[in-house]
Amino acid sequence: MATIYQVSELAGVSLATVSRVMNNNARVSEKTRSKVLAAMAQLGYRPNSIAQSLASNRSNSVGILVSELHGPFYGDMLAGIENECRAAGKHVIIAAGHSEEASEIDGIEFLISRSCDALILHVEAVSDDYLIKLAAGNIPIVLINRYIPQLADNCICLNNELGGYLATKQLLQQGHRQLAYIAGPMWKSDAKDRYAGHLRAMAEYGVTFNPALFAEGDFQDSSGSACMQQLLAKKLPFTALVCANDEMAAGAIEVAREHGLQVPEQLSIVGFDNLILARYIHPKLTTIDYPIGEMGRMAARWVLKHIYQHQALALKHLFEPVLVCRESACALNV
C-alpha cells in the first residue's frame, strides 16, 4: 500500500505540501497540486481519513439539520449542500429536527458529538438566543431561511415577504378582488412574512382582506385540502386563492375540482416554492420560485470559505423570489 511519504518523494514536494493538497488548501499552486495528484494516481494512493483528521484537526464532515427528510423541498436543499461539499472533498452528516425545539436541540447536539467542522441549520423551533449562544461556541454555524440580526453574516435567507407580495399582486393585476388565503403555520417566520406580503399587496390595491377567507395549514398537501374544505363551507365568494406553498396549493386544487370548480376559469390559484410538482399537476401551477437548492449550495460555500479557506468563493446572503406564471391563474372574467 502506497504511503504519503512515497507520494511526496515521487512528486518532489514536502509532506506538508501533500497534506495541503489532500485538504484542498488554497495555498498550493495549480502546478504543484497537479504534480501531487498525478503522483497519488500513479501510486494508487488513497488518503486515510483518520490520518487527515489528526493532521489537520478537521473531520472533513459538515453537519446538516433540516426540519424533515421527506419531500422535494428538503431534497433539493440537501442535494445542493451535499453536491457542493462532495465536490470539495467533504462529507455530510444529516439529522432531522421535525420543527420541535427538543428534537432540534437533540439533533444539533448529535451533530456536535460527531465532531463536525461546521453545522448548516434549517431550524424553526429553537430560539434566537439559543442560536446566538451556539454561534459563540467552538463549532461555526450557518442558518438557512432564518434571519437573526446578530448573526447576519451567518444567514442565507429568502425575501419571503416579497414572495407573498408578488403572488398576491399577480392576482390583483389580473382583476381579482375577492381573494382567499391559505397560510402555513403562523408561528413560523416564513409563513408570517408571506402573509405580510399578501396584506401589503392588498393594501396597495386598496382592497380590504376579509379575515373569514383566511385558513391556516401546516405546509402539507393534506392541510391544503382541509383548509380548502373550510373555506368553501363558509359559502363566501372568492375568485382567487393564494397558498403559502405548492403542496397546499395541490391539495386545494384537488378539493376545488371535487366541488366542480374549474381552475383557473372559476378559481385562480397561486402557490409558493416552485417545486417540481408545480410543473406536473393540472393545471400547471403559477407560483413563486424559491431557489432552495441554490441556497443550500450557498450555505455549503459559506462553510468552505470560512472553515476550509476556499477564499475564491463568492457568497450571497439574501435571495429574491421570482414569479413563475403558468396555467392555474388567469384574468378575471367579468
N, C-alpha and C positions, 0 to 999 in steps of 0.2 A: 504494500500500500504506500502510495506516494505521501511525502510529508511536506510541510510548509518550508522546511529547510531546503529540500530539493527544488521547490518552486523558486525560491529566492536565488539559488545558485544558477539555475537554468536561465532565469530572466536577467540575472546580473544586477539585482537590486537587494536592498536590505530587507530583513524580516519585517521591520516597521512599515516599509512601503507595501509589502504584500498584504499586511494586515489592513492598511488603509484602503487598498483596492477591495479586499473582501468586505469591508464595511461601507463601501460606496462613499468614501470620504472625498470631498470636492477638491482637496489639496493635492491631487495627483494629476499630472499632465495626461492627456489622452494618449500620447506616445508611450509613456511608461505603463499606463493602465493596459494598453493593448499588448505590450510585452508580457506582463504578468498573466493576463488572461490566456494568452497563447501558450505560455509555459504550463499553466494549470490544465489546459485542454490536452496538451501533448502528453503530460504525465497522468492524465485521468484523475487529477486531484479534486476531491470534494471537501470543502471546508467543514470542520467539525463545529456544529452549532454551539456545543457546550464550551469548547475552547474559545470560540469567538466571543461568547458572552463574558467569559472570565477575562479575556484580554481587553475588551472594550468597555466593560462594566455595563453592557447593554444586553437585553434578552432578544433584541430584534423582533419583538412582538408588540402589537398595538391592541389594547382592549377596546371593545365596542359594546356599548349598552344601548339597546333600542327598546321601544315600547312593546313591540310584538315581532315575531319572526314570520308571520304569515302575511300574505297579500302583496300585490305588486308594488305598493309604495315603499315598504321596507325592503323588499327585494331589490329595487332599483338603488336605494340608498346603500345597502350592504355591498352590492356589486360594484358601485362606484368607489367605495372605500377600499375594498379588497383588491380590485384591479390596480389601483394606484400604488397600494402598499406592495403588492406582489411584484410589480414592475421594478420596484426599488429594493427587492430582496428582503422585504419584511413580511411577517405573517400576522394574522389577526386572530383574536380570541373573542368570541361573541357571547353575550348574555342578554336576557330579556328582563325588562322591569315591569311590564304589564300595567303601566300608569298607576302604580300603587307605591306610596312612599317607602314602606318597609321592603318591598321587593326591589325597588330601585337601589336603596342603600345596600341591601344584601348583594345585589349584582355588582355594584361598584366595589364593595369590599372583596368579593371573589376575584375580580379582575386585578385588584391591587395585590392580592395574595399570590397571583400568578406572575408577579414581577414584570408586569407590562411596562414598557418605557413611557407610554402616554395613554391617555384614555380619550376616546371620542364618544360623547354622550348625547343621546336623544332622550332627554328626561323631562317629565311633566309634573310629577308629584312632589319631588323634593323641593325645599325652599331655596330662594336665592341665597339666604345666609349660609345654608349648608354648602352650596356650591362655591361660594366665596371662600369659606374656610378650607374646602377641599383644594381649591386652586392655590392656596397658600402653602400647601404641603409639598411633599417631595416629588409627586408624580404630576406632570403637566396635564391639563385637560383642555379640550376644545368642545364647544357646545354647538349642536345643530338645531336650528329652529327654536332657539331660546336666546333672548337678549337680556343681559344684565349689565347696566351701565358701568359698574365697577370692573367688569370683565369684558369690556367691549372688544378688545383685541383678540379675545378667545372665542368670539361668537361668529357663527356662519348662519345668516338669517335670510328669510324671505319677507318682503314687504306684504304681509297678509292683509293689512288694511286696504292697500291699493288694489290687491286682487279682488277683495269683496266689492270695492267701489266699481271696478271695471266690469264685473259680472252683472251688477245691477244697472249700471249705466247703459250697457248694451241693450237691455230690455226696454229701458226708458226711451232710448233713441229710436227703438222700433215701435214706439207709440203706446206701450203698455203702461197703465197707471194703477191697476189692481194687482198687486204683487204679493205672493205668499213667500215665506222664508222657512227653510229647514236648516237649523243650526247644528253645529257639533256641540259637544259638552261645554257649557258656558264657563266652566271652571278652568278650561284650557285657554291659554293666551291666544293661540292661533284662531280658535273659534270666536273669541271675543273680538279680535281685531277684524276678522272677516265680516262680522255682523256690524261693527262700527263703520266699515267701508260701505256696506249696504245702506245704512242710515244716512251717511254723508251724500251718497248719490241721490237718494230720495229727497233729501232736503234741498239739494242743488236744483232739482227739477220742480220744487215747490209741491211735492207730493207728501201727504201725511200717511205714514205707515200705520196700518191697523194692527195692533198687537194681537188681536184674535187670529190673525193669519200667520202667527209665529208658532213653530214647533221645534222642540229641542231633541235631537237624536244623539247617537254616540259614534258617528262616523262609519258605522257598519251598514250594509245594504238592507238588513232586516229592519233597522230603525228608520231608514228612509221609507220603507213600505209602511211601517206603523204610523209614522208621522203623516204620511200622505192620507192614510185612512182617517186620522184625526181631523185633518184639515177639511176633507170632503164631507165628513159627518157634520160639520158646522153649517153647511148649506150656505156659506158666504161666497159671493162671486169673486173669482180671481182668474186672470187670463195668462199669468206667468208665474213661474216658481223658480226661486234661487235656492240651490242646495249647496251647503258648505263643503261638500266633497263629491267626487264622482260616484263612489259606492252608494251613497244615499240617493243620489240622482237616479241611479239604475233601479233601485228599489221603488222610487217614486214613479218612474216611468211604467214599471210593471203594474202597479196599482192603478194608475191612470188608464192604462189600456184595459184592465179588468172592469173598470167603470164605464167603458165605452167612450173615453175621451181620446181624440186623435191628437198626437203630438207631431208637429207643432201647430197644426191647423186650429185646434181648440185650446191648447195649452202649451205655451213655450216653456222650456226648462233649460236652465244653465247649471253646470256643475263647477267643480274646482279640483285641480290636481293634474288633469290631462293624463290619466292612467291609460294603459294600453286598451282597457275595456272601452274607453270612450270612443275609440275608432271602430268598434265592432258591434256595440249594441245598436238596436234600431229604434228610432233614428239615431244616426251618429251624433254624439253629444258635443254641443257647444260648451266650452269650458275654459278655465284659466290654467295656463301651463305653469306647473310647479317643478322647476328643474332639480328635483331631489337627487338624481344621480350625479349631476354636476356638483351639487352642494356636498355630497358625500366625498367626491374626488377632491374638492377644495379642502375639506376637513383633513383628509389624508395628507394633502400637500402642506397644510399648516404643521402637521406633525413632522413631516420630512424636513421642512425648513427649520423649525425651531428645535427639534430634538436630534436630527441626524445631519444637520448642517448642509442641506441641499439649498444653498443660498440663491441659486438662479431662479427658483420657483416664484412666480408672481401670485399674490393672494388677493382674493376678493371676499369681502365680508358681508355685503348686502346684495341680494339678488332681487331683480324686479320681475314681477309676474307679467304674463302676456296673454291677451285674449285670443282664443283659438275658435274661430267661427266654423260651425258645421251645420247640421240639419235640424237640431232639436229646438231651435228658436227662430222665429220669423216675425215679420212686421204684423202688427195687429190689424185684422180686418174689421173695419167699422162701417 
